Amino acid sequence: MKEILTALMIPLAGTVVGAGFVFCLKKEISAWMQKLMLGFASGVMVAASVWSLLIPSITIGNVWHATVGLLCGFGFLLLIDYITPHIHSSGDAEGPRSRLSRTSKLMLAVTIHNLPEGMAVGATLVGAITSGAEISMAAAFAVSIGIAIQNIPEGAIISVPMKAEGNSRSKSFLLGCLSGVVEPVGGALVIVLASVFTPMMPYLLAFAAGAMLYVVVEELIPETSKGLHSNLGTVGFAVGFALMMVLDVVLG
């Protein structure tokens, strides 16, 4: 039980660390640092999606289960982005018109994307505690740690701009942290409904992978590729992918 609670809370801890940057920085994170961090987060998420989610999905079920789950994960996030007020970290708004402020849209966007990430942790934990599932608790922790790492820049991307727009450091930090609360909630929901989700495990794992990969393709990679210092994003991706690959293989 302690291990499960720890794994659920690790991603939120990453968000808290990122939001805490608002107390350390007097201005926004530099462009080169953002690209390096986002590239690193992208590499971590792609590797986690492959080794901790898609491969176990195929092992437990088959490639068709994984394919259906993956496409549903992409489709789910695409639908959410279409029907809700959405904004990229660059500040370009998409989706239906809304009177929400830029800061509110940014927080909403990150919060939306954090929910399936929390469900991804819950799915791997269910797989780890389910008899016959070829997922170890170490692999579940690897997914949790990987998501926590990519949550650090997300937390900073919320709290630092909020401070720049006139909010106090404490309020900016709190709102940045709140964007990550949905992750342990989503993970706990999957675990509580484990009896329902266990037969769907191959689909659920691949669904989580699709949701994570959607965030990488839609949000992170475009930010690292445009403008100056794009090479740093590529370097960050390589390092993040390699690190997560090692964690998944060695710990799994």
N, C-alpha and C positions, 0 to 999 in steps of 0.2 A: 504493500500500500504506500509506503514511504517513497519507494522508487517511482511509482506512478505519479504521485503528487509532485515530486521533484522534476520529472520529465515534463509534466504539464506546465510548470511554472518557469522553466528555463527560457522559453521564448519571450515571455513577459519581461524577464530580467534583462534580456537584450534590448528591448524597447526602453526600459527604464534607464539603462546605461546611455543609450543614444540620446534620450530626452535630457539627461543630465549634462550634456554638452552645453546647454544654455547657460549653465553657471560658470563654464570655463572659457567660453568664447565671447569676445566683445563685439564681434560682427559675424556675418554669415560665414559658413564653411567655404573655404576657397574652392574654386572650380576644379583644380587639379585633384584636391583631396576627395571631393564628391565623386569624381569619375573613378578614382582608384577604389574607393569604398564600394560604389555601386557595381563596378566590374567584379570585385571580389565577391560581393553578395550574389551576383549572377552565377559565377562559377560554382559557388557552394550549392545554390539551389538546383542547378542543372545536374550536378553530380549526385545530390541527394535524391532527386527525382528518378534517376536511372538506377542507382545501386540499392537504395533503400525502399523504393516504391514500385517501379516498373518491373524490375527483375523478380522480386518476391511475388508480384501479381501474376506474372507468367508462370512462376514455379508452383504457386498454390492452385491457379486455374490453368489458363492457356493463353496463347497470344491474342485470341479473339476477345476474351474477357478484358485483357489489358487494353486492346485497341478501342473497344466500346467505352470503357471507363475513361481513358485518356481524352477521347473526343468529347465526352460529356463534360469533363472538367473544363476543357477549353470553352465549350459552348455555354456553360453555366456562368463563368466569369465574363464572357462576351455579353451575355444577356444582362447581367447586373450592371456592367459599364454602360449599356445602352439605355436602360430604364431609370438610372439614378443620375443625379448631378455629379459629374465626374471631372476631375482635373488632374493633369499630369504634374509632376514635380517642377516642370518647367514653367507652369502657370497657364498652359493652354487649356481652356475649358472645352468639354465635349458633353454630348448627351442633351436631354431636354433642358430648356431654359429654367433657371432657378434664381431666386433672390438671395440665396445663400452667399455669404461673403467668400472671398478667395480662400481665407484661412479655414473656414468651415468646410468648403469643398475638398480642400487638401486633406483635412483630417478624416472626412467621410470616405474619401478614396482609399486611404491607407487602412482604415478600419474595415472596410469591405473586403480588402484583400487579405487582411489578417485572419478572418474567420476560417476560410478553407485551409490556411496554414495550420491553425490550431487543430482542425479536423484531421489534417495529415498526421500530426503527432498522435492524436487519439487513435487513428486507424492503425498505426504501427504498434502502439501499445496493446491494442486489442489483439493484433496478430501475434505479439510476443507472449501474451498470457493465454492464448487459445491453444489448446492441445492439438498438435498436428501441424500447426502453422510454422513454416520454416523462416521465422523471423526471431532473432534474439533480442533480449532486452537491451543489449549493447547497441544493436542496430537502431532501435527506437530512440535511444539516447543520442545517437549520431544524427538522426533527423532533427531532434529537438535542438541540439547544439548548432546545427547548420542553420536552422531557421532563426535562432537567437542571434547568430552572427550577422545575418542579413537584416535583422530588425534594428541593429545599432544605427546604421545610416538612416533608416526610416524614422526612428525616434527623433534623431537630430533634424531631419528634414521638416518635421512638424514643429518642434519646439523653438528652433532658432529663428525661422521666419516669423513665428508668432511674437517673439520678443522684438524683432525688428519692426513689427507693425504697431508697437506701443503697449503690448501686454506686459505685465510684470514677469520677472524670471520664474517666480513660484507658480503663477497661473500657467505660463507656457510649459513648464515642466510637468505640471499635473495633467494638462490636456494631452501632452505628448504621451504620457504614461497610459492614460485612459484609452488611447487608440489600440493598445495592445491587450487590454483586458479581455477582449472577445476571444483571444486565442485559447487560454485555459478553459474558458466557457465552452467553446466549440469542441475542444478535445474531450472534456468531461462528458459532454452530451453524447459523443460517439461511444464512450466507454459505458455509460449508463445504459445505453440501448444496444449493448454488445450482442445480446441474443438475437436482435433483429439484424444487426450489421454483419455478424459472423458469416452467414451464408453468402453475403454480398462482398466479402473481403477482397477477392480479386478485382472486382469493379471499383470498390471504394479506394483501394490503394492507388490504382491507375487514375481514378478521378482526382485524387489529391495531387498526383504528379502533374496531371493536365492543368489544374488550377495554379500550381506553382510555376510551371513553364509559361503559362499565359502571362503571369506577372513579369517574368523575365523578358519575354518577347515584347510585351506591350509597354512596360514601364521602364525597366532597368537598362536593357541594351540600347534603346534609342537615346537615352540620356547620356550614356557613355560614348556614343559614336559621333555625336554632333559637336561642332565647335573645336576649340583647342584641346590639347591634352588627351585626345581620343586613344592614343597609344597606351596611356596609363590605364585606361579602362580595360584594354586587352590584356595587359600584364596582370592586372588585378583578377581578371576572369581566370587566367591560366593558373595563378597561385591558388585562388579559391577552389577551383575545380580539382586541382591536384591534392590539396589538403583534405577536401571532403572525400575524395576517392580513397585516400589512404585511411581516413577514419572509418569509412564504411567497410572497407575490406579487412582492416586489422581488427577493429572492434566487433565487426559482424561475424 
